[in-house]
Amino acid sequence: MPETQQTKTTRLHPDPAVGLSARQVEGQIQKGLHNGGSGVKTKTEGQIIRENVFTFFNLLNFALAAAVILVGSPRSALFMGVILSNIVIGSFQGIRAKHTIDKLSLLSSPKANVLRDGRKATIQVEEVVLDDILLLTAGNQVCADAVVAAGECEVNESLITGESDPILKQVGAPLLSGSFLVSGQCSAQVEHVGADNYANQIAGDAKHMKKRNSEIMDSIDLIVKIIGFAILPIGGLLFWKQYFVLGDTFQGSVVSTCAAMVGMIPEGLVLLISLAFAVSVLKLSRRKTLVQDMYCIETLARVDTLCLDKTGTITEGSMQVDALMPAEGHSEGEMREALTALVHTLQDDNPTFLALKDYLPGESGWYASATVPFSSARKWSGAFFPGKGAYVMGAGEFILGGAFQTLYPQAKAYAENGQRVLLLARAEGDFDGKELPAGLQGLGLILISDKIRREAPRTLRYFADQGVDLKVISGDNAVTVAHIARRAGLDNADKYCDATTLHTEEDIRRAVSQYAVFGRVTPQQKLAFVKALKEDGHTVAMTGDGVNDVLALKEADCSIAMASGSDAARTVSNLVLLDSNFASMPLVVQEGRRSINNLQRSSSLFLQKTIFSALIGVLFIFINYTYPFEPIQQTLISSLTIGVPSFILALEPNKDRLQGKFIFNVFKMCVPAALTMTANIVLLCALCAPMGLTAPEMSTLAVILTALTGFIMLFKISTPFNSLRGFLFGSLLTAFLVGLLFLGEFFSLISPTLPMLILLGPTLLFSIVFMLALLHFTDHVIANSQSPMYPFKKKRPRHRPPAGRGQPPAPL
């Protein structure tokens, strides 16, 4: 290991059986020799508040409010009530979501077992100090660079070196952080902590490499940029025209200009989107799902391909004994007695051994004088019992060699059925060190299989019904994986492929379009599978729990890890299922659908006002009329036809399947309303002089027609009505009529006059007919000319696969 400042520090040399004392630990912490922070980093409360307060649009609103107050029209600054409410709500929900994520992150954060004062303690990874004694067993991730102090183990260093073969580590051998114990157990003294070890690099760098993947936010960012670019020039030209061309007062010019600019600002849109996703985060947290990237909720709802890691997703990650099959001349009872003695003597802790331990819980009176633990190199373990003989269990071809041929046909038949087959053998003599004894004879076969998660068939069926293409990927034998997939109810489980036969990128591209099950897949191949699917235009989600899944998890559009899996997998994933329950994923999809569908409706309300305000802002630069709205009137219209309904509708239940792109769906809904509102104002300007309307009369009519067009739009997006939508629509329309009839002076409105009443009927009829015509046009002409991208629709692969390796090509 490279020399660092830590290696130059005076080192402690604790007894591997005792560990550091409490005083020594405190001393190391005071010197800063601890692992430091790790896990999910969330924003501070101050950052959340600042991000909600100091936005471009908020600062612009503050400036506009100051302008109308300084010119003596403080009532026109009422729109700031909406802005302040947005800030308070956004900050509150953001802080609430932060606290929820922090609590869940603490529960799912990596833990370490250490020996201190002779006692085992479980602590957070960041609390590990230099020279701590780590207690490591199979399945543990090494959280800090260390050196084996006692015991021996086999380690997988694929995350670091890319080499997946287990490496034997004995006393004095280095353990690199980020590696995993495959078998064995040991005590190890920590050599590096903090920034000097691999664990922090995995938890820090890998976490922040992935770019935000949100169609909604990308669309909103584009809209905000366009508005931000246009709003100041339009406002400046309007003020110039009002003050210098029309000769309006300075106060009137400022108020009119502020009204136009306030109308162009979608003040609650960005907040609404963040709020909707924050609420989704809170809802999912109650379902034991930690959302580490809130926008992944949207992404998972749009996926069309889901890559599933077999272990931990379809299976529980544990094994079960199906049966004991004694060889000719031996009995099942004989096998049970010998196996019971072995499982209570050996200290193996791999899944196969644990399955046998669960299957044979009884006690044994046999005493062992010698044991040989399991290793991936030997492929067997055993013990010698004086007076009973030596018993060995493991891979038959490694134990009996050529003599295994007598049992091979039977073992092969079981293996082809997806079962793992072990041999139990016996010899009279003892082991020669760690070599097999002579004269071994097979007693029988042990049949073991993966435990299928109880919820897996139902969840796989849900995604299949939604049109999501499912791919099962595993490092195990392809035949075994295919049988497990079939037991779990996967369609096309018979279309499987051995990944060792895939040598080029072209092979991989063809395979991922043809096969549903992949075996013998390396970590690099998993990454290549995800890349190939993305290059073919798919939106890819990936589940995983092991260190070998990390590369693919980082590359996937949406990554999901099990809390029971590795620290590295949890760190790089967008979602962590805290109860390791695959059945939670449909809930995430449904939550994403609710957010997206509702946000499309609510966003259309905001953008109709923005488009309308921009159009008439430009229009009134060139026509010889005073801008018809005041800021307080914009506040009345926006609050009742946009602000209140958008927030309520955004949080409604909605399980409709997604169709089309967000931006097209929003514009298809909002453009007809915006054009209708603009046409209303143009018509009023045309009829103003012939009817002899005064400026206050025209302003009041403009407010009425714009608000009623907004209510028509609200009516459309609220259909079909339920009790909530009906009550909401009726209440808001009543509130507008109350404001119009009883609070007219406050909102700078006048009582209806005869010319106003004469114009109101025809113009209102024109609004309805014109908007219905535009809606018909957008629904049929534009919708038919667009090629809607159905998120759950399977896409035609670019590469027509040839006849596969032993399997027929998948139908295109």
Salt bridges, closest charged atoms under 4 A:
GLU45 OE2 - HIS99 NE2 2.87
GLU51 OE1 - LYS43 NZ 2.76
ASP102 OD2 - LYS98 NZ 2.85
ASP131 OD1 - ARG11 NH2 2.59
ASP132 OD2 - ARG116 NH2 2.61
ASP145 OD2 - HIS192 ND1 2.93
GLU152 OE2 - LYS434 NZ 3.74
GLU157 OE2 - LYS169 NZ 3.25
GLU191 OE2 - ARG11 NH2 2.99
GLU215 OE1 - ARG302 NH1 3.47
ASP218 OD1 - ARG212 NH2 2.99
ASP221 OD2 - ARG212 NH2 2.72
GLU267 OE1 - LYS609 NZ 2.87
GLU298 OE2 - ARG302 NE 3.16
ASP304 OD1 - HIS538 ND1 3.20
ASP304 OD2 - LYS795 NZ 3.34
ASP309 OD1 - LYS526 NZ 3.22
GLU332 OE2 - ARG336 NE 3.36
GLU334 OE1 - HIS330 ND1 3.24
GLU428 OE2 - ARG426 NH2 2.99
ASP450 OD1 - LYS310 NZ 3.54
GLU455 OE2 - ARG453 NH1 3.61
ASP465 OD1 - ARG461 NH1 3.51
ASP469 OD2 - LYS471 NZ 3.36
ASP476 OD2 - LYS310 NZ 2.97
ASP491 OD1 - ARG461 NH2 3.14
GLU505 OE1 - ARG509 NH1 3.93
GLU506 OE1 - ARG509 NH2 2.63
GLU506 OE2 - ARG510 NE 3.33
GLU506 OE2 - HIS799 ND1 3.76
ASP536 OD2 - HIS538 NE2 3.86
ASP536 OD1 - ARG798 NE 2.91
ASP549 OD1 - LYS526 NZ 2.40
GLU555 OE2 - LYS534 NZ 3.24
ASP557 OD1 - LYS534 NZ 3.92
ASP567 OD1 - ARG570 NH2 2.76
GLU591 OE2 - ARG594 NH2 2.60
GLU652 OE1 - ARG601 NH2 3.09
GLU652 OE1 - ARG725 NE 3.00
